[in-house]
Amino acid sequence: MHTKTETQLFREDWITCVLSWQSAICEALEKIDGKAKFKTDEWQRHPDGKGGGGKTRIISNGNVFEKGGVNTSVVYGKVTDVMRKQLKIEGEKWFACGLSLVIHPFNPFVPTVHANWRYLEIYDHWDNVSDQWFGGGADLTPYYLFEEDAGHFHRTLKNAMDPFGKELYPRYKKWCDEYFNNAHRGVETRGIGGVFYDHLKPAHTSVPSDSLKGGEQKMDVGKLFDFQRGNGDCFIDAYIPIVEKRKDLPWNAENKYWQEIRRGRYVEFNLLHDRGTLFGLKTNGRVESILMSLPPTVRFDYNYQPKEGSEEWKLLEVCRNPRDWI
Amino acid sequence: MHTKTETQLFREDWITCVLSWQSAICEALEKIDGKAKFKTDEWQRHPDGKGGGGKTRIISNGNVFEKGGVNTSVVYGKVTDVMRKQLKIEGEKWFACGLSLVIHPFNPFVPTVHANWRYLEIYDHWDNVSDQWFGGGADLTPYYLFEEDAGHFHRTLKNAMDPFGKELYPRYKKWCDEYFNNAHRGVETRGIGGVFYDHLKPAHTSVPSDSLKGGEQKMDVGKLFDFQRGNGDCFIDAYIPIVEKRKDLPWNAENKYWQEIRRGRYVEFNLLHDRGTLFGLKTNGRVESILMSLPPTVRFDYNYQPKEGSEEWKLLEVCRNPRDWI
């Protein structure tokens, strides 16, 4: 009888964690929506099941949520030339497991939210793990600014991170602002941010500490798992109370128009800049699961500018000048 | 007194040609729209006028046209690292002048159209022209298939090309189908195509004939100009009769829904694959002039599939299996 290796147990714990988040988050969203239920599409990368697959869960046309997806995948394969070149991955095989969600509410006063938590392993020629890391984050995209909502979202994320080091939240808050930026428009973030981190590696990894790039970090392996779990665990508390508070606010056609204009920026970011989206599409990922992130209805006007001093303009101002929300 | 060089005269003739197309095309579109007028934004790359600029002409909320742009630019600068790397341009300075248009009608039975005709010059260290070429094309994006419209559009383009060589239309029709493809979805073209060509160089260019890449071609300089002019000149005849024939067809919410779904694919193509768009955005082009190509209202549904045998499905079928329209 085989005894499972620590690596196998770590991977299995992570898969369990991701699947339980998927259930819990879908349940919380269904509950607050009160009408729509998630539909599930299970898919495989190859017909014979080799390469793994995923579970795409989609909600649409609810009371609160116009379109949303909470997707998990457990996938693996050989390192391809595209991965070597574009992801700078050295090694022979890879394994990835993560959850990715984007929720687009109807009401322009309820923000869109995105989150992703992922774990990757790279194997060498002898099937030993040569590199492994966690990445993740959550960010909020409101259409109208409620400072208390931005504060609540950021504080919840900060509280989840603080036990692992007070320096983490400020570092990953900044990374989030830098990452979720529509750089072709100068500085104009997608929303009011959150946290973003990548390449967090267990202390025992064979990658030497002095070769870690900006933002990369090593942590004790147990602490690392708890850090990642803490981030995912706080998601429901970070988002649902904001939905609860704003979902019944009355809105008009002008508010919807602005929401659709800003959703256009969401599309610009996801298709022009988001590394996950571009990588997925370039490596034959499942197109519909990847593009579920795109908003349901969108508007692209030529050179649309909100009136200075208006509520729409105030939102744009914080996208152009990212703020401290704590 | 300086005598103008042949190169200068060639360039000036091309600028004149592009500007006269802009006027003629806007006039023809305004006439058939019957309500909306083009608005003009003139812009410069730098406040001091160095680097050139352009004339962005936008129509919106007309009787027929929901959003459209007919833009010209006359721009020049130093070859940057991004250009060297991404465009494989060798040389010191560049000059570019062209017209780019995208027209999005309201009525789902009137097709969207795109066209672009451009001329580029590259200069060496001694300010001599070291390379120069024309590129261009026009393609049609219907939401419902009228075979006679597709036939008319393609025949008009073919008739303009045939005098310069019977082999040109089939070659550039194929290039168009290959270029305007949403490759992340396998084979699914943006519409029913048209023609696309690039790197057509005058016979006297110093670039050796045996170093021309696939699709690149040399022509006698006078013939080349006439070829390019013939392509632009036929645009109004290629598109306007189709608008005339379809603009008053009654349509319903279902037709609009499908149009917005297909417009989503237009967005996917322009932001994920279109070289001009990506290059413009990466090299500090004027964002609003570049993104005027995006459709006004768009819908992204999860895994939307038209019913087999329906009119919507028939359109999708010809995108998945590009056809000969002559």
Interface residues (C-beta under 8 A of the other chain):
Chain A: D41 I58 S60 K67 G69 H184 R185 E260 G264 V267 E268 L271 L272 L278 L281 K282 V287 E288 L291 M292 L294 P295 P296 T297 V298 R299 F300 D301 Y302 N303
Chain B: D41 I58 S60 K67 G69 H184 R185 E260 G264 V267 E268 L271 L272 L278 L281 K282 V287 E288 L291 M292 L294 P295 P296 T297 V298 R299 F300 D301 Y302 N303
